[in-house]
Structure formats: structure tokens, C-alpha cells
Amino acid sequence: MNALQFGQKAKEHFESIMPGNITHGWEKYVATDGENCLLVRSDYKPEPGQMVFLCSIRNGIACAELYRTGKAKEVVRAA
């Protein structure tokens, strides 16, 4: 999966939990691994393979912006 597909998954999750009467200003951070989604705080450190999106609704339109990605751990090898 690429970042666009991850973002679509996060946006779908955001829309499923969004109150119906909100049209502007509601924001949540959504972490996803492409299959599962989780609401997180802004300081959440994603695991490798996860991405965090800032999902919000503006003028009645939901959007997802890439906020943070999980990085692979660096392996240090002795010479």
C-alpha cells in the first residue's frame, strides 16, 4: 500500500466516527497500518509500517493529511 491508500483508510475511519452535525473544525489523529485504524494523540510514535494522519472536516469536507510515518529501526553492525 502507498500513502494515498493509507490516507483513504484513515479518512474512512474518521468519517465513520464523525458526528453528523459537525461541518467545520473537528480534528482527530488517526494511526493506520493499512487495515486497522486507531485514534491517537499528536505525540504518538508510529511503529514501522504505520502512518499517522491528521483528519479534519473543513466546510463539510473530510480530509486526511499525512502527519507522521513509522520508520524502520536502524541496525548498527560491528565491523
TILO-943615 format. One line per field, with one value per residue: x, z, y of N, C-alpha, C, O in turn. Coordinates in pm, 1 decimal. Atoms other than C-alpha are relative to their C-alpha. Layout:
N
nu [X ...]
nw [Z ...]
nv [Y ...]
cau [X ...]
caw [Z ...]
cav [Y ...]
cu [X ...]
cw [Z ...]
cv [Y ...]
ou [X ...]
ow [Z ...]
ov [Y ...]
# end
This chain:
79
nu [83.9 -72.8 51.5 135.7 91.6 4.6 78.0 140.9 46.3 13.0 114.0 121.9 20.0 37.7 138.5 90.5 18.4 29.8 140.8 65.2 36.1 -121.2 -35.7 -127.1 -83.2 -21.3 -126.5 -49.0 -115.9 34.1 -112.3 44.2 -100.3 59.6 117.0 59.7 -14.1 3.9 -11.7 -118.9 -35.4 -95.4 -136.6 -10.8 -111.5 46.7 -89.0 -30.5 115.0 117.0 -0.3 96.0 60.7 85.4 126.6 82.9 109.9 -3.3 109.1 79.1 -78.2 -101.1 -129.3 -104.0 -133.8 -104.3 -60.6 -122.8 -13.2 -86.0 -125.8 -66.2 -107.6 -133.3 -80.5 -141.7 -79.9 -141.0 -88.0]
nw [0.0 -1.9 -94.7 39.0 -44.7 -145.9 -28.9 26.8 -110.4 -117.0 24.5 -15.1 -143.2 -55.5 40.1 -67.5 -140.5 -2.3 -24.3 121.8 0.2 5.3 137.5 6.0 -117.7 -82.5 40.2 -74.2 54.8 25.8 38.2 74.1 60.9 127.2 -28.4 -126.1 -30.3 -141.7 -33.5 -82.3 -30.1 95.7 -31.0 22.9 84.2 70.4 21.6 142.1 75.7 -32.9 32.2 -76.8 79.3 -64.6 72.6 -43.7 88.5 30.4 90.5 30.6 75.0 -81.2 67.1 -78.6 32.6 -60.1 -113.2 -44.6 44.6 -80.6 69.9 -34.8 -97.2 56.5 -50.6 -3.4 2.1 -34.7 111.3]
nv [-119.1 -126.2 -98.6 -39.6 105.4 -10.6 -119.8 28.8 85.4 -86.3 -90.5 80.2 22.6 -129.9 -27.8 93.2 -39.6 -142.5 -33.9 -46.5 -141.9 -81.9 -36.0 -70.1 -14.1 119.3 62.2 116.4 68.8 139.6 86.3 117.5 87.7 38.6 82.6 -41.9 -142.6 -30.9 -141.4 -19.1 -138.5 -56.4 41.3 144.0 44.6 119.8 114.1 18.5 48.5 -80.7 -142.4 -79.7 -106.4 -98.9 -2.1 -112.7 -35.5 -142.9 -37.6 118.4 98.6 68.9 16.1 66.5 -48.3 82.6 -69.2 66.6 139.3 86.7 27.3 126.0 -18.3 7.6 110.6 -36.1 122.7 -16.2 33.6]
cau [0.0 112.4 48.3 -263.5 -424.3 -329.9 -480.5 -804.5 -833.2 -773.2 -1028.4 -1290.4 -1237.5 -1261.4 -1586.9 -1733.7 -1685.4 -1756.3 -2076.1 -2326.2 -2394.5 -2031.6 -1939.0 -1615.8 -1329.0 -1337.3 -990.5 -850.5 -519.3 -568.5 -294.7 -327.0 -129.5 -346.9 -602.0 -662.0 -716.5 -672.7 -736.4 -413.1 -265.5 -40.9 270.9 209.7 518.2 402.9 555.8 732.1 463.9 220.8 128.4 -46.2 -284.1 -440.9 -801.4 -1031.8 -1352.1 -1348.2 -1652.9 -1830.0 -1547.6 -1339.9 -968.4 -662.4 -311.6 -4.1 135.0 399.3 532.5 683.4 1046.8 1234.9 1476.2 1838.8 2062.0 2416.5 2667.5 3011.9 3295.7]
caw [0.0 -60.3 143.9 -58.4 21.2 389.7 389.0 235.0 505.5 780.2 622.3 602.4 971.5 1060.6 866.3 1038.5 1386.6 1293.5 1442.3 1167.1 1275.1 1251.4 936.2 1033.9 1280.2 1414.6 1409.6 1515.1 1467.5 1312.6 1302.1 1049.6 926.5 616.6 777.0 1132.5 1249.9 1591.8 1727.9 1881.3 2032.0 1835.7 2015.6 1915.3 1769.5 1498.8 1464.0 1139.9 876.4 1033.9 933.2 1132.6 960.9 1085.2 978.5 988.7 846.5 678.3 516.9 527.6 352.6 537.0 456.7 575.3 586.6 644.4 984.6 1071.7 945.2 1129.9 1040.8 1030.0 1317.9 1231.0 1262.8 1371.4 1288.9 1433.8 1183.7]
cav [0.0 354.6 669.8 760.3 425.1 458.3 808.4 685.3 418.2 679.0 915.9 639.6 561.8 931.6 968.8 661.5 813.6 1176.8 1326.1 1402.5 1760.1 1883.3 2076.1 2251.6 2232.6 1874.9 1712.7 1376.1 1196.6 853.0 587.6 307.9 9.1 -18.6 -249.9 -130.9 226.3 382.8 731.7 861.3 1177.4 1410.6 1283.2 918.3 747.7 504.2 160.0 65.3 10.3 256.9 610.5 882.8 1122.7 1444.0 1404.9 1703.2 1837.8 2177.8 2334.1 1998.4 1808.4 1548.2 1539.0 1346.1 1493.8 1279.4 1374.2 1113.9 779.6 486.2 438.0 113.6 72.2 128.8 -175.6 -99.2 -368.0 -403.1 -413.1]
cu [88.0 -70.1 -142.1 -103.1 -12.7 -88.5 -148.5 -59.5 -22.2 -120.9 -132.4 -30.2 -48.4 -146.6 -98.7 -25.8 -41.9 -148.6 -60.9 -28.2 121.0 32.1 134.4 72.4 24.0 123.5 33.7 123.9 -35.1 125.9 -56.2 118.8 -50.1 -123.6 -74.3 26.5 -18.3 9.5 115.4 17.4 106.7 143.8 23.0 115.3 -42.6 108.0 37.5 -119.1 -128.1 18.5 -106.0 -47.0 -77.7 -124.3 -85.1 -114.6 0.8 -106.4 -78.3 74.9 107.1 128.8 98.4 135.3 102.0 72.2 135.2 0.8 88.0 124.3 56.2 113.0 134.3 76.5 145.4 79.9 144.1 85.9 87.8]
cw [0.0 93.9 -34.9 47.0 152.6 39.3 -22.4 112.1 126.1 -14.2 16.4 146.8 67.1 -31.1 72.3 145.6 14.5 29.9 -126.0 -7.0 -6.1 -146.4 -10.3 134.7 85.5 -52.0 90.4 -70.2 -10.5 -45.4 -73.1 -50.7 -135.2 16.9 123.3 21.7 149.2 17.6 98.0 30.9 -97.4 26.7 -18.5 -96.1 -69.6 -12.6 -148.5 -72.7 29.4 -49.4 84.8 -89.1 90.6 -85.6 55.9 -97.7 -14.0 -104.3 -48.4 -74.8 91.2 -80.4 96.4 -49.2 70.5 106.8 38.2 -53.1 96.5 -80.4 45.5 96.0 -67.3 63.4 -8.8 11.3 32.0 -118.2 32.3]
cv [125.0 99.1 44.5 -102.1 -0.3 118.0 -21.5 -84.9 83.6 92.4 -74.4 -25.2 129.1 31.6 -91.6 39.0 146.8 24.4 61.8 148.8 93.5 30.5 70.3 -9.9 -123.1 -71.4 -118.1 -53.7 -147.5 -73.6 -120.9 -79.8 -49.3 -85.5 48.1 148.5 22.1 150.6 15.0 148.5 46.7 -42.8 -150.6 -29.8 -129.2 -106.7 -5.6 -61.7 74.3 142.9 67.9 114.1 93.9 10.0 112.4 19.2 151.7 29.2 -121.8 -109.4 -59.4 -12.9 -64.8 49.7 -88.0 80.8 -60.5 -143.2 -76.9 -34.4 -133.4 28.9 -20.4 -115.1 41.2 -128.8 32.0 -46.3 -118.1]
ou [197.6 -174.8 -220.9 -211.1 -121.6 -170.0 -230.9 -173.1 -123.2 -194.4 -226.5 -145.8 -141.2 -220.9 -212.3 -129.3 -74.4 -234.9 5.5 -46.3 103.4 34.1 183.1 11.0 94.2 131.7 7.7 136.2 -79.3 189.0 -159.5 225.7 8.1 -205.9 -196.9 129.8 -89.9 93.2 124.0 -52.2 167.3 227.0 127.6 128.4 -52.0 227.1 -31.2 -178.7 -230.0 130.8 -209.8 33.3 -141.7 -120.4 -93.4 -115.9 1.7 -106.5 -119.5 15.1 188.1 125.7 81.1 165.3 88.7 121.1 231.6 -104.5 174.7 115.1 39.4 180.8 151.3 75.1 195.7 58.3 198.9 52.4 168.3]
ow [56.1 150.6 55.2 93.3 206.0 130.9 54.8 154.1 194.4 82.1 75.3 188.4 148.0 56.6 98.4 201.5 124.4 -31.6 -196.7 -115.9 0.5 -229.7 -121.0 240.6 186.0 -171.3 210.7 -192.3 86.6 -144.0 -34.3 -78.5 -194.7 -74.3 122.3 -19.5 216.3 -45.5 196.4 -24.2 -168.1 -63.8 21.3 -200.0 -5.0 -21.3 -231.7 -24.5 -34.7 -69.4 115.4 -152.8 186.4 -196.5 177.2 -207.8 85.1 -212.7 -164.2 -109.9 149.0 -200.4 218.1 -168.4 189.7 80.6 63.1 -67.5 162.6 -197.0 160.4 84.1 -150.1 185.4 -116.5 101.6 -14.8 -187.7 -50.9]
ov [125.2 67.9 73.0 -65.5 -20.9 107.0 27.6 -62.7 67.0 114.0 -21.2 -17.7 126.5 75.7 -51.8 2.5 191.6 -38.2 137.5 203.3 215.1 -60.1 93.2 3.2 -112.3 -100.9 -115.4 -43.6 -208.8 -35.6 -175.5 -25.4 -140.0 -94.1 58.7 201.4 -52.3 215.0 -58.5 233.7 -33.9 -36.7 -201.9 34.9 -233.6 -76.7 53.5 -158.1 48.5 189.2 9.3 182.3 50.6 63.3 131.8 -35.9 224.7 -29.1 -128.5 -211.0 13.2 -40.3 -59.2 43.4 -115.6 190.8 11.9 -205.3 -19.7 -72.6 -174.5 131.0 -109.9 -131.7 73.2 -209.6 131.8 -142.3 -159.7]
# end
